[in-house]
Amino acid sequence: MFTLTSPPVQSGLIPLLTALILVGLVRLIGGSGRGAALAGLVLALAVLASYWATFRVPAFPPVGATNKLFYIVLIATIAGLTADLVAREGWAGRAVALLAGPFAALWIGAEKGLEAPWPAGVAVLIVVAVTAAAGWRYHAQAKRSSEIGASILVLCLAMAACAFMSNAASSAQLAGGLAAATGGFLLWNWPKARFVFNNAALGAALALIGGLAVQLALFVPKLETLALLPLAVIPFLVPLGARLVKGSGLVSQGLRSVVVGLLCVLPAAAAVLIVFLTLPEATSSSGY
């Protein structure tokens, strides 16, 4: 079971341990200044490590949605890292957060969306709009790394569950890999937030989420196109959860991320339930 070819290792143990180990090394080598600012890069590297363990590096130019996702995450990571090195809180970082999800959604789904404006085109536009808005919101609250991490963790677990129920194994593993990488980063930031959710982490996460959302909506026959719509609420629950817990002490900081996670469980459970209730009785291959 615990081999490199085992899905729990590929999308669970490898990204989790990569994040746990490398965050500490980056902080140790880079110090409290640059090291702390770049620690979020490890989340993106952990996602890429999980992809490599599962699929290896695809040929370029990539053919197929799953192959495109590797380069989508890689490009978003490089763009985010560049923004972190130049000016983390400036326009470059906001641009990465704003464009990472739409970039992924359009690369994977634009062609099919143009062929079928309804419902495929609408699904792509929804993902573009939601991920852009989520990126803007997340970037403005980058210092709330534990709350952001909790929301992305729940969102990705829900996406993995929806993909698994729909026989989209590759999508389930990629979503699970991002969840595990986020979990590893979150462990460093709970109960006390030590590192910001920087542009490299945010760009990679939003790019993969946007790409997976379009992949699931357009290329998985068993999944209803708009079944994942409740997940669109999750990024916007971070400020609500933060307002529900007052104070700046250690207990308050730890409790805030727990409250955010619990709030996010509600739309996540709704999405999983909708997918379950709308699954066709006959099994079919996802074919991508």
Disulfide bonds with the S-S distance in Angstrom:
none
